[in-house]
Amino acid sequence: MNGVVVSAVPRRFEFKVPDLGEGTVSSEIVAWKVAVGDWVPEDAPLVELSTDKAVVEVSSPVSGRVVSLAGVPGDAVAVGSVLAVFALEERDATAEASASWLAPSSPEVVSSLAIVGSASSHAETGTARVMASPATRRRAREAGVNLATLPGTGTGGRVLRTDLDRAVASQRPPTAEVASKLAPASGVTEIPVIGVRRVIAQRMEQAKRTAPHFSYVEEVDVTALEALRLHLNARRSREEAYSYLPFVMVALARVLRDFPQCNAHYDTARNVILRHAAVHIGVATQTPDGLKVPVVRHVEALTLGQVATEVRRVSAAARNNTARREELGGSTITVTSLGKLGGIVSTPVLNLPEVAIIGLNKAVERPVVVGGAVVVRRMMNLSSSFDHRFVDGFDAAAMVQALKERLEQPATIFMAE
């Protein structure tokens, strides 16, 4: 063996797909943080797994060298199945000499090596291991870009696709860049539908396929509400300023006491309507991973300030992937708002198993007729959808009208009767 003595075959450790809670039977691989051949310390990021609630980063349970990885991004892996295999070797010269033990002996290992890429290239070039997805590594090789030279903007210095795109663009000669703008475009970019985006697609499809949506749109004069909002914000910092959302949520909690049929779930397995006394409002939130719906619980028992604080907290947690599982599920009704992009009318899709969703459109000043005179008022439309199987059109319209009345007379939002 050319004078190299290998003392013993390293012990193997099989890490199995963990149970991420709430009866999860499988998870989807979103992104590997390691590659076959990497030496990984204990508690280092190993893989991102997606459930129907959130994307969870799973850490390595041991220190060792990665022998094989089960699957590629987009694959579903069952709870309890082998996710990764480690060689529990020391990270020293002897371990490096025994790397030949890592030669794959099964098709699964060969597949992982082919897809994730060889880690030996880093040793050959003398560069340190750079955190990046397999797809980003492949594109960097094709473009002739050394990832070690790029400042990563992702978590922990991870090199993102956008970082690579900027580097590739900076390498183009100015004349070539001008020519590319004038020449006909060609090529197709394939974007795997995985992780949160796949969950969103499945839920939207299920909602539109199974629930006959009934939409109802009503305009609301929020002139008085705007005056109250500005008055309260004069005493608050920019970060703590009220938007329309907490006012609508508090008003909605009051209104739902008279319309319990709209604060409900449909249990398809038992064919039962579950009307909830508590008002847990989901807040549709756009995140870098796609649309998520964090939940503000027991809005019926919170003050305006408490609701606003909770909206900021759970929305931020959803965006930076720190939200707990219980904060991403269990809503009884959902509100959605596009803020300044809210448009005039929208047709929000139900967040099953809920039976109602309330959409806020953009608030703008426009001329309206009041008492026979044309005046300028601040108007905002509410675009709402209901599951017509369980919410009749009359009840849906009556609920929105009751919400409209509270918002147009904002003092009534805070009245307990």
C-alpha positions in Angstrom: 0.0 0.0 0.0 2.9 2.3 -0.8 4.0 2.4 2.8 0.7 3.8 4.1 -0.8 1.7 6.9 -4.5 2.0 7.5 -5.2 1.0 11.0 -8.9 0.1 10.8 -12.0 0.7 8.8 -13.9 3.7 10.3 -17.2 3.0 12.0 -20.3 3.9 10.1 -23.1 6.0 11.5 -26.5 6.1 9.8 -28.5 9.3 10.4 -32.2 8.8 9.9 -34.9 11.3 8.8 -36.2 12.9 12.1 -39.8 13.2 13.0 -40.4 17.0 12.7 -43.7 16.8 14.6 -47.5 17.0 14.1 -47.7 13.5 12.6 -45.3 14.2 9.7 -44.6 10.9 7.8 -42.2 12.4 5.3 -40.2 15.5 4.5 -38.9 17.0 1.3 -35.2 17.7 0.7 -34.8 21.4 0.0 -31.0 21.8 0.0 -28.0 19.9 1.2 -25.5 21.9 3.1 -22.8 19.3 2.7 -21.5 17.0 -0.1 -20.2 13.4 -0.2 -16.6 13.4 1.0 -17.0 16.4 3.3 -15.8 16.2 6.9 -18.6 17.6 9.0 -18.4 18.6 12.6 -21.2 17.8 15.0 -24.0 20.4 15.0 -22.9 21.8 11.7 -25.8 22.5 9.1 -26.5 19.3 7.3 -29.7 19.7 5.2 -32.8 21.8 4.9 -36.0 19.7 5.1 -39.5 21.0 4.2 -42.8 19.9 5.7 -46.2 21.3 5.0 -45.6 23.9 7.7 -42.0 25.2 7.3 -38.5 24.7 6.1 -36.3 23.3 8.9 -32.5 23.2 9.0 -31.2 19.9 10.4 -27.8 19.8 11.9 -25.3 16.9 11.8 -25.7 14.6 14.9 -22.1 13.5 14.8 -18.6 14.5 13.6 -17.4 12.5 10.6 -17.0 12.3 6.9 -20.0 12.1 4.7 -20.2 8.7 2.9 -23.6 9.0 1.2 -26.6 11.2 1.0 -30.2 10.0 0.4 -31.8 11.8 -2.5 -31.5 15.2 -4.1 -33.5 18.5 -3.6 -37.1 17.8 -4.4 -37.1 14.2 -3.2 -39.5 13.1 -0.5 -37.8 11.1 2.3 -39.8 9.0 4.8 -39.4 9.6 8.5 -37.1 6.9 9.9 -35.3 6.2 6.6 -31.6 6.7 6.3 -30.8 10.3 5.4 -27.0 10.4 5.5 -24.2 7.9 6.3 -21.1 9.1 8.1 -17.7 7.6 8.6 -16.7 8.3 12.2 -13.1 9.0 11.6 -10.8 11.5 13.1 -9.9 14.5 10.9 -6.2 13.9 10.6 -3.6 12.5 8.1 -4.5 8.9 8.9 -8.1 9.7 8.0 -7.1 11.4 4.8 -5.1 8.3 3.9 -8.1 6.1 4.5 -10.3 8.2 2.1 -10.2 5.3 -0.4 -12.6 3.6 1.9 -15.2 6.1 0.7 -15.3 4.5 -2.8 -19.0 4.0 -3.4 -20.2 0.4 -3.4 -23.9 1.0 -4.2 -25.8 2.8 -7.0 -27.2 5.1 -4.4 -23.8 6.4 -3.4 -22.7 6.7 -7.1 -25.9 8.7 -7.7 -25.1 11.0 -4.8 -21.6 11.5 -6.0 -22.6 12.4 -9.5 -25.3 14.8 -8.4 -23.7 16.6 -5.5 -20.2 16.7 -7.0 -16.7 15.7 -5.8 -15.3 17.5 -2.8 -11.8 16.5 -3.9 -11.7 19.4 -6.4 -11.3 21.8 -3.4 -8.3 19.9 -2.1 -6.7 19.9 -5.6 -7.2 23.7 -6.0 -6.1 24.4 -2.4 -9.3 26.4 -1.7 -11.3 26.2 1.5 -14.7 24.6 1.4 -17.3 27.2 0.3 -21.0 26.9 1.4 -23.1 26.8 -1.7 -25.9 24.6 -3.2 -25.0 21.8 -5.7 -26.7 23.8 -8.4 -24.7 26.9 -7.7 -21.4 24.8 -7.7 -22.3 23.3 -11.0 -23.1 26.7 -12.6 -19.8 28.1 -11.2 -17.8 25.3 -12.8 -19.6 25.9 -16.1 -18.9 29.6 -15.9 -15.3 29.2 -14.8 -15.9 31.1 -11.5 -14.0 30.2 -8.3 -16.6 30.3 -5.6 -13.9 30.9 -2.9 -13.4 34.4 -4.4 -17.0 35.5 -4.0 -18.4 37.2 -0.9 -21.5 35.1 0.0 -24.6 37.1 1.2 -26.4 34.1 2.5 -26.5 32.8 6.1 -23.0 32.1 7.4 -21.4 33.4 4.2 -23.3 31.0 2.0 -22.8 31.8 -1.7 -26.3 32.3 -3.3 -27.3 32.0 -6.9 -27.6 35.8 -7.0 -24.0 36.2 -5.8 -22.9 34.0 -8.7 -25.0 35.8 -11.2 -23.4 39.1 -10.3 -20.0 37.6 -10.6 -20.8 36.2 -14.0 -22.3 39.5 -15.2 -19.2 41.4 -14.1 -16.9 39.2 -16.2 -18.7 40.0 -19.5 -16.9 42.5 -21.7 -19.0 45.7 -22.2 -19.3 45.2 -25.9 -20.6 41.7 -25.3 -23.1 43.0 -22.8 -24.5 45.5 -25.3 -24.6 42.9 -28.0 -26.6 40.6 -25.7 -29.2 43.2 -25.2 -29.7 43.6 -28.9 -29.5 40.0 -29.9 -32.5 37.7 -29.8 -32.7 35.9 -26.4 -32.6 32.1 -26.3 -32.5 29.3 -23.7 -34.8 28.1 -21.0 -34.2 28.2 -17.2 -35.5 25.2 -15.3 -36.6 26.0 -11.7 -37.5 22.9 -9.7 -40.7 23.2 -7.8 -39.6 22.1 -4.4 -39.8 23.1 -0.7 -42.2 25.8 0.3 -43.1 26.6 -3.3 -44.3 23.0 -3.9 -46.4 23.1 -0.7 -47.9 26.4 -1.9 -48.7 24.9 -5.2 -50.3 21.8 -3.7 -52.4 23.9 -1.3 -53.6 26.3 -3.9 -54.6 23.4 -6.2 -56.4 21.6 -3.4 -58.2 24.8 -2.3 -59.5 25.7 -5.8 -60.3 22.1 -6.7 -62.2 21.1 -3.6 -63.7 24.4 -2.3 -66.2 26.4 -4.5 -65.1 29.9 -3.9 -67.5 32.7 -3.4 -66.0 36.2 -3.6 -67.5 39.4 -2.2 -66.0 42.9 -2.7 -67.0 46.0 -0.8 -65.6 49.5 -0.6 -64.9 51.0 2.8 -64.5 54.7 3.6 -61.4 54.7 5.9 -61.1 58.5 6.2 -61.8 58.5 9.9 -59.7 55.4 10.4 -56.8 57.0 8.7 -57.1 60.1 10.9 -57.0 57.8 14.0 -54.1 55.8 12.6 -52.0 59.0 12.0 -52.9 60.4 15.4 -51.7 57.2 17.1 -48.6 56.9 15.0 -47.5 60.4 15.9 -46.5 59.0 19.3 -44.9 55.8 18.0 -41.6 55.1 16.3 -41.4 54.3 12.6 -40.8 50.6 13.4 -43.9 50.5 15.7 -46.2 52.5 13.4 -49.7 51.0 12.9 -50.7 49.8 9.5 -54.4 49.1 8.7 -53.9 45.4 9.4 -54.1 45.4 13.2 -57.2 47.6 13.1 -58.9 45.2 10.6 -57.9 42.2 12.7 -59.3 43.6 16.0 -62.5 44.6 14.2 -62.7 41.2 12.6 -62.4 39.5 16.0 -65.4 41.5 17.3 -67.5 40.9 14.2 -66.9 37.1 14.2 -68.8 36.8 17.5 -72.0 37.3 15.4 -70.8 35.3 12.4 -69.2 32.1 13.9 -69.9 30.2 10.6 -67.0 32.3 9.1 -64.6 31.4 11.9 -64.5 27.7 11.2 -62.8 24.7 9.7 -64.2 21.9 7.6 -62.9 18.5 8.7 -63.1 16.5 5.5 -62.2 13.2 7.2 -65.2 13.4 9.6 -67.4 15.6 7.4 -67.9 18.0 10.3 -67.8 21.8 10.6 -65.7 23.0 13.5 -66.7 26.5 14.7 -64.0 28.0 16.9 -64.7 30.3 19.8 -61.1 31.6 19.7 -60.0 33.8 16.9 -56.6 32.8 15.6 -55.9 35.0 12.5 -53.4 33.9 9.9 -51.5 36.7 8.3 -50.5 35.9 4.7 -46.8 36.9 4.5 -44.5 37.1 1.5 -41.1 35.6 2.3 -37.9 34.8 0.3 -39.1 31.2 0.2 -42.7 32.1 -0.9 -46.0 32.7 0.8 -46.3 31.7 4.4 -49.2 32.2 6.9 -47.9 32.8 10.4 -50.6 33.0 13.1 -51.6 35.6 15.7 -53.5 33.6 18.3 -56.4 34.8 20.5 -56.9 38.1 18.7 -60.2 38.4 20.6 -58.2 38.8 23.8 -55.5 41.2 22.5 -55.3 45.0 22.4 -54.6 46.9 19.3 -50.9 47.4 20.3 -50.5 43.7 21.2 -51.9 42.6 17.8 -49.6 45.0 16.0 -46.6 43.7 17.9 -47.6 40.0 17.3 -48.0 40.7 13.6 -44.5 42.1 13.3 -43.0 39.3 15.4 -44.6 36.3 13.6 -44.1 37.9 10.1 -40.4 38.5 10.8 -40.0 35.0 12.1 -41.7 33.6 9.0 -39.3 35.6 6.7 -36.1 34.6 8.5 -37.2 30.9 9.1 -37.2 31.2 12.9 -40.9 30.7 13.3 -41.9 27.7 15.5 -44.2 25.1 13.9 -47.1 26.1 16.1 -46.7 29.7 14.8 -47.3 28.5 11.2 -50.5 26.6 11.7 -53.8 26.5 13.5 -55.4 29.7 12.1 -59.2 29.9 12.1 -59.4 32.7 9.5 -56.8 34.5 7.3 -56.3 38.1 6.3 -54.1 39.0 3.3 -52.8 42.4 2.2 -50.5 43.4 -0.6 -50.0 46.9 1.0 -49.2 49.5 -1.6 -49.5 46.8 -4.3 -53.0 45.9 -3.2 -54.7 47.1 -6.3 -58.4 47.6 -6.6 -59.8 44.1 -6.4 -58.3 40.7 -5.7 -59.7 37.2 -5.4 -57.8 35.6 -2.4 -57.7 31.8 -2.3 -58.9 30.0 0.9 -56.3 28.7 3.3 -57.9 25.3 3.9 -59.3 24.0 6.1 -60.6 27.5 6.8 -63.9 28.7 5.2 -63.1 32.4 4.9 -60.3 34.8 4.0 -60.4 38.6 4.1 -58.3 40.6 1.6 -57.2 44.3 2.0 -56.7 46.3 -1.1 -54.9 49.6 -1.5 -56.3 52.7 0.3 -56.4 55.7 -2.0 -58.0 59.1 -2.0 -60.7 59.6 -4.6 -63.8 61.6 -5.2 -67.0 60.2 -3.9 -70.5 61.5 -3.4 -71.4 62.3 0.2 -74.7 64.0 1.0 -75.2 65.1 -2.5 -71.7 66.7 -2.8 -68.6 65.4 -4.4 -65.8 65.2 -1.8 -62.4 63.6 -1.5 -62.4 60.5 0.8 -59.9 57.8 1.5 -61.3 54.6 0.2 -60.2 51.0 0.5 -61.8 47.8 -0.9 -62.2 44.6 1.0 -62.0 41.6 -1.3 -63.0 38.4 0.5 -63.6 34.8 -0.4 -65.7 32.1 1.3 -66.3 28.4 1.0 -69.7 28.4 -0.6 -70.4 24.9 0.7 -70.7 26.1 4.2 -71.0 29.9 4.1 -74.1 31.3 2.4 -73.8 34.4 0.3 -76.1 36.4 2.6 -74.0 35.5 5.7 -70.8 36.4 3.9 -72.1 39.7 2.7 -73.6 40.5 6.2 -70.2 39.8 7.8 -68.3 42.0 5.5 -70.9 44.8 6.0 -70.5 44.5 9.7 -66.7 44.7 9.3 -67.2 47.8 7.0 -69.3 49.5 9.7 -66.6 49.0 12.4 -63.9 50.3 10.1 -65.9 53.4 9.0 -66.7 54.2 12.6 -63.4 53.2 14.2 -64.5 54.0 17.8 -66.7 50.9 17.5 -63.6 48.7 16.9 -62.8 49.1 20.6 -66.3 48.7 22.0 -66.9 45.4 23.7 -70.7 45.0 23.0 
